[in-house]
Amino acid sequence: VQLNVPHLQEKKQVEVSCDYCQKKYTIRESRFKKNKNNFCCLDHKKAFTQKEKETYTEISHYLRGSKKYNVWKNLCMERDNFKCIECNKDSDLAVHHINELYNIAKKYNFVLKDILDSFEFNDINNGMTLCRKCHNKKHPWLKDERGKFINSIAASSSTDSEDDD
């Protein structure tokens, strides 16, 4: 007697390629639909993620020096009256992408031309003027050149016993 109960049936498998090494392997179809990337092992996922971070570091420097970025930044600051929208400070200002630059770059597969031409990169409604201190609060994972957390929230949760500036 064969039961026709959906939860007791075998999960449908699909063949995929590892996004790091291109090795073929099978996974459940539901997992394939859920994941943007597929990896045959955890080591390959970590290596892919590290390479993605290195790629982003390289292109973010270029993006932030581009004419389009400077136009976007100046339009955001002008709209915000050249003041931090959080604390009203008018010096040491930066413009923060609300939908963060990393997410935009990832969406466009780190292709510079596509990022530079994207709506998200150039939309002033995706920017906010912040002083450096308020901007750092938006990025609690950032560290300074000495490797110390630049955000007091992150610093208080770190194991570093030195006081932050």
N, C-alpha and C positions, 0 to 999 in steps of 0.2 A: 504494500500500500504506500503510495507516494503522497505526502501532504503538500498542499499548494498554499502554504502560509508564507507571505512575503518576508517576514523577519527571519524565517528559518532557511530561506533560499540562500545560495552562495552569492556573495557580493560580486558585482560585475568588475572584472579587471581590464585595464587598458595598458598597452605598452607605451612607454614614454622614453625620452632620452634625457640623461643627466645634463643639466645646463652647464656643468663644469667640464665633464670629460666626454660627454656624448654617448656614454655607455647605455645600452638599452636595458630596461628592466620593467617589471609590471607593478602597478599599484591599483588600488581601488579607484573606480571611476569617480566616486564622490570626492576623494582626496585630490584627484587630478583637476576637477572643476573648481575646487576651493583654492588651490595653490596657484600663485602666479608663476613661480619657478619650481622646478623639480630637481632633486638631487638623489643620487644613489646611496649616499652616506653622509653622515654629519660632518666629516672632514671636508668634503667637497662643498657643502653648504657654507661652512666657515671660510674656506678659501675664496669662494665666489663673493661672499659678503665683504671680505677684506679687500679684494680687488675693486669692488664697487666703491668702497670708501676711498681708496687711493685715486680712482678715476674722478670721483667727486671733488676731492681736494685739488686735483690738477685743474679741473675746469672751473671750479668756483672762483679761483683767483682770476681767471680770464673774464668770467661773467661780470664780476664786481668791478672790473676795470673797463668794461665796454661802454660805448656811448649810450646805448639803449638803457643800461642800468643807471647811468648818471642822469639821464632825462627823467626816468621813472622816480629816482630818488629825489631829485629837485622838485618835481611836481608834487610828490607826497609831502615834502617839507613845506612847500609853499601853501598847500591846502591846510596843513596843520599849524600855520603861522610861525613856522620855525621854532616850535616849542614841543617838548615832550608831552604827549597826550595823557601820560600817567601822572606826572608830578609837576608839569608846567615849566620845567627847567629849560633855559634857552641856550645852553652851551653843551659841548661834547655830545652832539646828536648823531644818531644813526637811524636808518630806516629799516624796519623789520618786515619781511614778507610774512603775512599771516598764514597763508598756505606756504610753508617753508620752502626755501630754494632747493633744498635736498629733495623734497617730494616732487617738485616741478621737474628737476633734472632726472629723477628716476622715472617719472611718467613718460618723459621723452627719450628714455634709454641713453641718457648722457650725451645726446647728439647736440652739439653747440648751436648749430643753425636752428634746429627745431625748438630749443629752449628759448633762444633769443627772439624768435618769431612768435612764441606762444602768447596767448591771451593772459595766462596767469602771471607770467614773468613781467609783463608790461602794464597790467591793470593797477591803477593807483588805489583802487578799492581793496587791493590785496597788500597794501602797505600801511604802516603806521610809524610816525616819527616818535622815537624814544631816545632818552638820554642813555648813555652807555650803561649806567647802573640798572635802569629799568629794562634795557635790552638784554642784559646778562641774565635777568630773572626769567626771560623767555627761553633761555638756553642753559639750564642748570648743569648740563654735562660738560660745558666748556672749561678748559683749563688755560692758564696763562703760559708764557714761555718757560716758566720754571716747573710746570707740571702741577701747580696748585690750582684748585678750583677757583674760578673768578666770581662765583656766585655764593653769597653767604649761606644760602639754603643748602647747597651741595657741600659747601665747606664744613658746615656743622655736622653733616652726616658722614664726612670722610674720616679716615683714621689719622690724618695729619694733625699733629698737636699744635703747630704754629698758628698764630692769629693771622687772619687775612687782613688785607688793607681796607 
